[in-house]
Amino acid sequence: MERELPACPVETTLLMISDKWKVLILRDLLNGTMRFSELRRSVGNISQKVLTANLRQMERDGLVHREVYPEVPPRVEYSLTETGRTLKPVIEAMKDWGAWYKAERSA
């Protein structure tokens, strides 16, 4: 079930990356496919429950692809979809602005 999107494009973007966890997940998946445990370690202080909920929402929104391999134990990998990869300039702009802001504040 798709959610209704706001009329404002900025609001739509914020809805897709609405919290720090989603932005950090995007940041890390921009480097390539990751398993759940790798992603959890790289994102930082995030619980398994919160990471799972964010990944499921991002999968529903078409930003993340989840691949399950029929092995014992099951192996699950996450990667960005083509749509998810289009957020790269947004994430890079946030990184650049954050670096600029930190430099300004410490000068």
N, C-alpha and C positions, 0 to 999 in steps of 0.2 A: 504494500500500500504506500503510495507516494504521498508525501505531505504537500500541502498547498504552499507555494512559495510567495514571499512578499512581492509587492510591486516594485519596490526600490532594489536596484541591483547591489548596492552596498549592503543592505540588510540581508539579501540572499547570500552573499559571500560570508557575512558574519554568522548566519545560520549554519552554514556548512563547516566553519572552523570556529565554532562558538566558544571553545574553552582552550585552556593552555594544553591540555592533553592531546586534543586533536591536532593542534599545530605541531607539537613535538612528535607525534606519530608520523605526520606528513614529512617533517624534517628528516626523520630517520629513514623512512621508506623511500625518500628521494635517492638514497644511496643504493637501493636495490632491495631484492626480496629478503625477508627475514622470517625466522621462526618465532613463535609466540614468546618463548623464553628469552631469545636474543632481543626482541623488541622491548620486552618488559625491563631488561637490564639497561638498555640504551636510553629509554625514555626517562628513567629515574625512579623517584619515589612514588610509584603508582601501584595500587593494589591489582590483583588478578581480576577481581570483579569489575573495577572501573575500566581497566584496559579492555576487557571482553566487551563491556557495554559500548565503549567508544568505537571499537572495531566493528561491531555489529551495525551500529548506526551509520558509520562511514561506508560499510558494505551496502546497506540499503540505499544510501545516497549516491552510490555509484562511484565512490572515490577509491575504494580498496577492494582488491580481489582476494578471496580466501581459497586456497587450494588444499584439499585434504587428500593425503596419499593413503591408500588401503594397506597399511602396514601394522605390525604389532610391535610396540605401541604405535598408534596413529601419528603420523607426521603432518603438521599443518603449517603452511607457509602463507605469508601475507605480502602483497605487492600493491603498488598503485596501478589503477586503471589508467587508460589514456586520459580520461577526464581528471583523475587525481594528479597526473603529471602536469596538467596545465596550470596547477597552482604553484609550480616551481618559481615563477617570477614574483608571486605574492610573498612566498616564504623568503626568497632572497631579498626582496625589498624590506621586509621586516628585520632580517638579519643586518642589512646595511644601516637601516635607521637606528637599530639598537646599538650598533657599534659607534655610530656618529654621536648618539645621545650620551653614551657612557664617556666618550672622549670629551664632549662638551662639559659634562658635569665634573670631570676630574681635572679639567684645565684651570 
